[in-house]
Amino acid sequence: MLAIRLPEEIEKRLGDLAEKTGRTKSFYAREAIMEHLEDLEDYYLAVHRLENPPERVWSLEELEQGIDLES
């Protein structure tokens, strides 16, 4: 269960959309979260990796030597 407070204008827009489409406000809130959650996770993972670089970095040549490109 999740309860969130939205600015009045956003709450109204969400309510209007729900009414026009016959869906619930919860449906649209859930859809919006699911749509953007992966982007947010990717963003924070990228920030973490920039702030905490790996101990070892491989060159493209090293990576290519490590895999069979003919398969």
C-alpha positions in Angstrom: 0.0 0.0 0.0 1.3 3.4 -0.9 -0.2 6.8 -0.1 1.1 9.9 -1.8 0.3 13.6 -1.6 0.1 15.4 -5.0 -0.2 19.1 -5.7 -3.8 20.1 -6.1 -3.5 20.8 -9.8 -2.0 17.3 -10.5 -4.6 15.6 -8.4 -7.3 17.4 -10.4 -5.7 16.4 -13.8 -5.4 12.8 -12.6 -9.0 12.8 -11.5 -10.2 14.3 -14.7 -8.3 11.7 -16.7 -9.6 8.9 -14.6 -13.2 10.1 -15.0 -12.9 10.6 -18.8 -11.4 7.1 -19.3 -13.3 5.1 -16.7 -10.0 4.1 -15.0 -9.0 4.8 -11.5 -6.5 7.3 -10.3 -4.6 4.4 -8.8 -4.3 2.8 -12.2 -2.7 5.9 -13.7 -0.4 6.4 -10.7 0.7 2.8 -10.9 1.3 3.1 -14.7 3.4 6.3 -14.2 5.5 4.7 -11.5 6.1 1.6 -13.5 7.0 3.6 -16.6 9.6 5.7 -14.9 11.0 3.3 -12.3 13.5 1.6 -14.6 14.8 4.9 -15.8 15.3 6.1 -12.3 17.1 2.9 -11.3 19.4 3.2 -14.4 20.1 6.8 -13.5 21.1 6.1 -9.9 23.2 3.0 -11.0 25.1 5.3 -13.5 25.7 7.9 -10.8 26.9 5.2 -8.4 29.3 3.8 -11.0 30.6 7.3 -11.8 31.3 7.9 -8.1 32.7 4.4 -7.5 34.6 3.3 -10.6 35.6 -0.3 -11.0 39.1 -1.3 -9.9 39.9 -2.7 -13.3 39.0 -1.3 -16.7 39.3 -3.4 -19.9 40.2 -2.1 -23.3 38.0 -3.0 -26.3 40.9 -5.1 -27.6 41.0 -7.1 -24.3 37.3 -7.6 -24.4 37.3 -8.8 -28.0 40.1 -11.3 -27.3 38.1 -12.7 -24.4 35.1 -13.7 -26.6 34.7 -15.8 -29.7 33.3 -13.5 -32.4 33.0 -16.2 -35.0 30.2 -18.1 -33.1 
